[in-house]
Amino acid sequence: MLKTGHLYRDNVSHLIGWGHWLVFFNVLLAMLVASRFLWIAGWPDTLLGSFYLLISWAGHFAFLSFFTYLLTLFPLTFLFPNLRTLQWLAAAIGTTGLTLLLVDSQVFSLFKFHLNPTVWRLLLEQAQTEQASGWGWLFVWVPVIFLFELWLAGWLWRWSQRRRRSLTWPLAVPLLVCFFLTHSLHIWADAYVYTPITEQKADFPLSYPMTAKRFLIKQGWLDEDQYKELSKQTPDSAKRKLNYPLRPLVVNAPELAPNILLVVADGLRADQLDAITMPNLNRFADRHLRFNNHLSAGNETQTSLFSLFYSLPGRYLRDAEKEGMAPLLIGELQRQDYRFGLFASGGLEKPVYQKAIFSSLRHSALIPTQGGASGDSQTVAAFNSWLAKQDKQRPWFSFIYLDAISKLDLPQGMTGPFQPSLTQVNPAEPYQNIEREALFNRYRNSVFYTDRLLGQLLSLPQPAADEEKQRDTIIIVTSGHGMEFNDYENNTWGSGNAYSLAQLHVPLVIDWPGREQPMSFDYPTSQLDLVPTLMRQALGVESPARTYSTGQSLFKADADRWRLASDEDDYAIYQHDDITLFNRRGDMQLLRAKDYRQESDDSPELSLLLQVMSDLNRFQGK
């Protein structure tokens, strides 16, 4: 039963005044701990962005501390108006809050996302494993923080009793101004797409800065067309830059560099490489090098091509485009005086080509063609015509991109051997399970047609054994991604919407003169492995692959390795028979690779996530 009267009111009043001082000093402590986020997230490039970072740091953690006080210590003051009881409660609450902030800052430094229920459960479940040693500092800091909070609570009570003049407003007003100015600035930045501010929205835990685009448009203070135009433009300034390579390359170029032909038949699944559907490529694979357990690093065209040429995760794609940074593979080919023949069905005007992969080849002939089956035919013809004009004095590199498979396209009048098959495909209409067989046969017919074209490309003459100083030609055939046709009964079709084997398991066939052939490899490999293999074994690069790549040699057998596929927001880790899916917000789930279904009991491995995040962030600049 609560006491009443003047004594009770005076006691509660003194305790509330003491609580305000305790909140203020905990705001300072929270800001001190949270200063770690400032260095982890990186400093903005603009003065206004830096100003916003500082005021949001002050305002956000002042709000979190005061809000925690309102929800906990403030009501407890009325229920238990006893100084000693409240001191212990305040110390426990302050310790809990600061400990969570410390843990979150550690999680953010490792994974670049904040604590959430999934991550918290993962940390608790694996606290007893060998990974727990990395969190041993908590056993030191938690009791230290608790004892300090207990001492602070007692000292502030004695100090506040001697105060005669209130300092509440002079101290609180600057923090209030920071809080409201933070949200006001973010409303403006969101409306006018000012990325040095909007990019900071996920830097702090429980940060949800305000937006008001609809209100501003409704009031006539923001032009909707102007906003849409601003949204389409990619700003030049970006907080994250690409630190690639980590160190300059050390190269011992070969005396007679090989020609390199890279063929990407996009949309081609690994299970289509057989004697019936692809007789030409299958026969070629039987005579050369076949990689049976090969995964793409992306489930759609742009990120998969980016990872193929850069050997970097897809999260770096936008950075490379913004900075116009070509892959080291292209740069080294240029340095070794290669001729370039670039041929892509549908043309080479995509941003991933013009702004990134081939951005340094301004004077190369980028030959545009139409896409689909007829475009593929034109592309192969253009390559054959170009090849006939090449002499033997300089090596050449040629990239050929075919997209009839991904578009399920066939030449006019061709039906194909696999029936029943859809005669027409409308990409705007959703696929239905009732037409799965006909749709899949249409896909196989596109694969069968593409195999005809590959037969024309795979008959390049190699030098005879008795010829001296003749260039070899390395021929590589692969795919950017696969295609899914409701393979796992989850109504998933096409590509770019899941990280299943149907969308990631692609063929890789290589003719590499000088290596023992034929040979078949069953250990795990990735598209991220192609660049370090070519750089070291074809171009003479002696630098460690880790300085410019997240892959390894294709010829390094490692049955326990993990492989990564990703885009800007989502990541999939393949290891053995499991897939760990997670995103930039920290949402995670563990799936079975064989059927893309969620595992019921197990959780992702913390050590595996740490390795992956290290690779994901290794080339991130400041």
PAPAKE-78383 format. One line per 2 residues: for each residue x, y, z of C-alpha. Coordinates in steps of 0.05 Angstrom, whole numbers. Example, Ala and Ser with C-alpha at 12.3 -4.5 7.8 and 13.67 -1.06 7.14 Angstrom:
% residues 2
246/-90/156 | 273/-21/143
END
This chain:
% residues 622
0/0/0 | 30/67/-22
44/121/29 | 13/189/20
22/259/48 | 76/312/45
132/266/67 | 117/218/10
112/274/-41 | 176/307/-18
213/240/-19 | 188/223/-89
205/293/-113 | 277/287/-88
283/218/-119 | 256/243/-187
306/300/-185 | 362/250/-170
336/206/-226 | 342/263/-276
415/273/-258 | 426/198/-263
395/198/-333 | 439/256/-355
503/221/-334 | 479/156/-366
467/195/-430 | 540/215/-428
560/142/-415 | 516/118/-472
546/169/-519 | 616/147/-498
601/74/-512 | 564/91/-576
622/132/-602 | 647/65/-628
592/66/-680 | 620/131/-709
686/97/-727 | 655/31/-749
605/63/-796 | 656/110/-826
658/186/-830 | 615/221/-883
649/258/-939 | 610/323/-933
607/375/-878 | 532/371/-872
535/295/-868 | 587/300/-812
544/351/-775 | 484/305/-781
524/245/-755 | 545/283/-692
476/312/-675 | 442/245/-689
493/211/-644 | 478/259/-587
403/264/-598 | 390/190/-610
426/163/-549 | 399/218/-505
329/198/-528 | 342/123/-517
369/136/-446 | 312/182/-426
260/136/-456 | 289/77/-418
285/118/-354 | 212/136/-367
194/62/-377 | 233/34/-318
261/78/-262 | 209/133/-265
148/88/-249 | 190/48/-200
203/112/-161 | 129/117/-144
123/43/-127 | 187/37/-86
205/107/-60 | 265/79/-23
334/107/-41 | 375/43/-30
325/0/-69 | 324/50/-127
400/55/-127 | 406/-20/-137
351/-20/-190 | 382/39/-226
450/5/-226 | 419/-58/-255
380/-20/-308 | 440/23/-328
486/-38/-331 | 436/-76/-375
429/-18/-423 | 503/-4/-430
519/-78/-436 | 468/-86/-493
499/-25/-526 | 569/-56/-520
545/-122/-548 | 509/-87/-605
571/-47/-623 | 611/-112/-625
558/-145/-669 | 557/-84/-714
633/-84/-720 | 632/-157/-741
569/-163/-783 | 550/-91/-801
479/-100/-773 | 449/-92/-704
423/-140/-651 | 356/-172/-667
321/-233/-638 | 354/-281/-687
424/-255/-675 | 412/-254/-599
388/-326/-600 | 449/-346/-641
496/-313/-591 | 462/-347/-532
461/-415/-565 | 534/-413/-582
558/-380/-518 | 583/-448/-493
624/-462/-556 | 695/-444/-573
670/-379/-604 | 650/-354/-535
722/-335/-520 | 714/-275/-565
663/-247/-518 | 703/-257/-454
711/-183/-446 | 638/-181/-422
656/-218/-359 | 703/-161/-342
662/-101/-364 | 594/-121/-336
615/-121/-262 | 657/-59/-273
598/-22/-303 | 551/-46/-248
598/-23/-192 | 608/44/-227
533/53/-235 | 522/37/-162
576/87/-141 | 548/139/-189
477/131/-161 | 502/142/-90
548/200/-107 | 493/236/-148
445/231/-89 | 494/265/-43
514/316/-96 | 442/332/-116
422/346/-44 | 473/403/-42
449/435/-106 | 407/497/-97
403/518/-170 | 371/474/-223
413/458/-285 | 361/412/-317
340/457/-374 | 409/485/-393
434/413/-400 | 371/383/-431
356/436/-483 | 418/422/-527
402/348/-528 | 329/363/-546
352/408/-602 | 398/353/-628
341/303/-627 | 290/347/-664
343/374/-712 | 364/303/-729
294/284/-752 | 282/350/-787
346/344/-827 | 329/272/-845
261/293/-871 | 295/343/-916
349/294/-938 | 299/239/-953
256/287/-994 | 315/313/-1035
354/246/-1037 | 415/273/-1000
452/207/-991 | 507/230/-943
450/235/-892 | 402/181/-914
458/129/-916 | 466/137/-841
396/112/-822 | 422/43/-801
485/65/-766 | 455/66/-695
411/13/-661 | 336/25/-658
345/84/-705 | 282/102/-745
291/173/-771 | 228/208/-795
207/216/-868 | 150/259/-894
151/255/-970 | 77/243/-978
59/300/-930 | 106/348/-966
79/329/-1034 | 7/335/-1009
21/405/-982 | 55/426/-1047
122/436/-1014 | 155/381/-1055
147/368/-1129 | 132/294/-1140
163/292/-1209 | 225/326/-1183
231/275/-1128 | 224/217/-1177
277/247/-1221 | 324/256/-1162
311/184/-1140 | 333/157/-1208
399/194/-1206 | 455/157/-1170
493/209/-1129 | 568/214/-1139
583/218/-1065 | 581/153/-1026
605/137/-957 | 631/68/-975
687/64/-1027 | 720/4/-1060
790/-10/-1033 | 810/-56/-1090
862/-84/-1094 | 889/-82/-1024
960/-77/-1050 | 991/-67/-1119
999/-130/-1159 | 1066/-166/-1167
1068/-196/-1237 | 1117/-240/-1274
1084/-240/-1343 | 1092/-303/-1385
1135/-299/-1447 | 1079/-323/-1491
1012/-305/-1460 | 952/-349/-1480
890/-326/-1516 | 828/-329/-1472
757/-342/-1494 | 703/-333/-1441
633/-355/-1462 | 574/-342/-1416
509/-377/-1436 | 464/-342/-1386
408/-382/-1354 | 442/-450/-1365
432/-499/-1307 | 485/-551/-1292
436/-608/-1298 | 426/-592/-1372
498/-611/-1389 | 484/-681/-1415
491/-719/-1481 | 418/-709/-1500
405/-635/-1486 | 475/-609/-1500
513/-660/-1542 | 566/-610/-1566
584/-581/-1498 | 580/-649/-1465
628/-679/-1516 | 674/-619/-1506
671/-628/-1430 | 687/-702/-1436
752/-684/-1472 | 773/-628/-1425
760/-603/-1354 | 691/-609/-1324
673/-578/-1256 | 611/-614/-1230
600/-577/-1164 | 604/-506/-1188
562/-448/-1162 | 550/-379/-1189
561/-320/-1141 | 495/-287/-1160
425/-307/-1179 | 414/-254/-1232
454/-227/-1291 | 487/-163/-1266
513/-188/-1199 | 535/-255/-1228
575/-221/-1284 | 605/-172/-1235
628/-228/-1189 | 654/-268/-1248
700/-212/-1271 | 719/-182/-1204
719/-242/-1158 | 683/-198/-1108
614/-205/-1075 | 556/-170/-1110
551/-119/-1054 | 609/-81/-1086
575/-74/-1153 | 547/-4/-1142
613/20/-1113 | 650/-3/-1175
599/31/-1220 | 602/97/-1181
678/98/-1184 | 683/72/-1255
732/19/-1231 | 747/-36/-1280
766/-106/-1255 | 839/-122/-1244
833/-179/-1295 | 817/-129/-1351
871/-82/-1326 | 924/-136/-1328
902/-159/-1396 | 910/-88/-1421
978/-83/-1389 | 1000/-146/-1425
977/-117/-1491 | 917/-161/-1505
868/-147/-1561 | 795/-147/-1538
735/-175/-1574 | 671/-163/-1536
606/-193/-1562 | 541/-194/-1524
472/-213/-1546 | 429/-153/-1530
489/-106/-1531 | 539/-80/-1481
502/-18/-1459 | 483/-45/-1390
512/-5/-1332 | 551/-65/-1307
589/-65/-1373 | 596/9/-1387
607/35/-1316 | 645/-24/-1287
671/-86/-1324 | 692/-53/-1390
696/19/-1365 | 770/23/-1381
761/0/-1453 | 736/65/-1482
765/53/-1551 | 742/-19/-1558
687/-36/-1607 | 626/-52/-1565
582/-86/-1615 | 507/-80/-1600
459/-132/-1625 | 389/-152/-1611
378/-203/-1556 | 348/-273/-1556
361/-329/-1606 | 374/-284/-1666
420/-240/-1624 | 459/-301/-1602
468/-322/-1675 | 492/-253/-1694
540/-252/-1634 | 572/-318/-1654
578/-295/-1726 | 610/-229/-1704
661/-266/-1661 | 680/-313/-1718
689/-254/-1765 | 731/-217/-1713
774/-278/-1698 | 791/-288/-1772
823/-220/-1773 | 869/-232/-1713
943/-244/-1724 | 989/-285/-1680
1032/-228/-1656 | 988/-206/-1598
945/-247/-1551 | 870/-235/-1550
815/-238/-1499 | 743/-248/-1521
679/-246/-1481 | 616/-276/-1512
549/-269/-1477 | 489/-309/-1501
419/-298/-1471 | 370/-341/-1511
366/-391/-1454 | 349/-339/-1401
295/-312/-1448 | 270/-381/-1467
277/-359/-1539 | 281/-399/-1604
293/-379/-1676 | 232/-367/-1719
202/-433/-1741 | 243/-477/-1695
205/-522/-1646 | 260/-565/-1616
261/-639/-1598 | 231/-634/-1528
155/-637/-1530 | 103/-616/-1509
132/-546/-1509 | 102/-476/-1504
100/-443/-1572 | 102/-373/-1542
127/-345/-1476 | 101/-280/-1447
149/-256/-1393 | 95/-208/-1367
49/-265/-1347 | 62/-306/-1284
80/-379/-1295 | 30/-432/-1274
48/-500/-1246 | -2/-532/-1295
44/-512/-1353 | 109/-530/-1318
126/-589/-1365 | 113/-549/-1428
151/-489/-1400 | 211/-532/-1380
212/-565/-1448 | 213/-496/-1479
273/-481/-1435 | 308/-546/-1457
295/-529/-1530 | 329/-462/-1519
387/-498/-1487 | 390/-547/-1546
392/-488/-1595 | 447/-453/-1556
487/-518/-1556 | 488/-514/-1633
520/-445/-1628 | 570/-469/-1576
590/-524/-1625 | 613/-469/-1673
653/-435/-1618 | 687/-496/-1588
724/-518/-1650 | 780/-466/-1646
845/-495/-1673 | 900/-507/-1621
973/-507/-1642 | 1002/-574/-1661
1050/-608/-1614 | 1109/-599/-1661
1097/-524/-1670 | 1142/-479/-1629
1123/-415/-1595 | 1050/-418/-1616
998/-387/-1570 | 951/-432/-1533
878/-414/-1526 | 842/-423/-1460
767/-435/-1472 | 719/-425/-1414
644/-440/-1419 | 598/-424/-1361
533/-389/-1342 | 516/-327/-1301
458/-362/-1265 | 409/-418/-1272
333/-418/-1280 | 282/-446/-1232
216/-479/-1252 | 182/-491/-1186
233/-545/-1172 | 220/-546/-1097
144/-536/-1099 | 148/-466/-1070
121/-429/-1131 | 189/-399/-1149
203/-388/-1223 | 258/-358/-1265
318/-325/-1232 | 337/-270/-1183
286/-290/-1130 | 320/-347/-1091
389/-375/-1075 | 370/-446/-1091
413/-496/-1129 | 367/-489/-1189
388/-416/-1195 | 460/-422/-1173
487/-490/-1196 | 516/-475/-1265
564/-513/-1310 | 638/-496/-1317
677/-528/-1373 | 749/-508/-1390
799/-527/-1443 | 865/-509/-1412
924/-529/-1456 | 983/-556/-1416
940/-586/-1361 | 924/-660/-1357
859/-671/-1395 | 805/-699/-1393
789/-692/-1319 | 727/-684/-1277
725/-646/-1211 | 673/-659/-1157
697/-614/-1101 | 663/-547/-1089
682/-489/-1135 | 653/-420/-1147
651/-367/-1201 | 693/-325/-1153
750/-374/-1167 | 758/-359/-1241
795/-293/-1235 | 849/-316/-1186
860/-378/-1229 | 870/-338/-1293
911/-284/-1259 | 960/-333/-1228
964/-389/-1278 | 953/-353/-1344
978/-281/-1332 | 1034/-293/-1282
1006/-253/-1223 | 1046/-272/-1161
1008/-231/-1109 | 965/-271/-1059
894/-279/-1084 | 867/-249/-1020
893/-181/-1039 | 848/-175/-1100
797/-232/-1095 | 749/-270/-1050
759/-334/-1089 | 814/-386/-1094
845/-428/-1149 | 796/-473/-1185
848/-528/-1179 | 852/-525/-1103
811/-583/-1075 | 776/-563/-1010
715/-606/-993 | 699/-564/-931
701/-495/-962 | 642/-448/-960
617/-410/-1021 | 580/-344/-1024
526/-318/-1070 | 498/-249/-1058
471/-183/-1082 | 471/-115/-1047
424/-136/-991 | 419/-212/-987
472/-265/-977 | 472/-341/-984
528/-385/-955 | 534/-455/-982
572/-505/-940 | 564/-579/-948
489/-592/-951 | 466/-528/-916
449/-458/-939 | 453/-399/-890
411/-341/-914 | 418/-272/-883
410/-200/-902 | 437/-131/-881
384/-125/-827 | 410/-189/-793
351/-235/-809 | 376/-306/-815
352/-376/-832 | 384/-443/-845
359/-483/-905 | 373/-551/-934
407/-546/-1002 | 372/-607/-1031
301/-580/-1024 | 309/-507/-1003
269/-520/-939 | 283/-491/-871
321/-533/-820 | 278/-542/-758
330/-548/-704 | 398/-522/-724
424/-450/-725 | 477/-418/-769
548/-425/-744 | 576/-362/-713
647/-378/-736 | 622/-386/-808
586/-318/-805 | 650/-286/-779
690/-313/-837 | 638/-291/-888
632/-221/-859 | 707/-215/-861
706/-230/-935 | 646/-184/-947
681/-125/-914 | 753/-138/-934
752/-90/-993 | 708/-38/-961
740/31/-958 | 723/90/-913
END
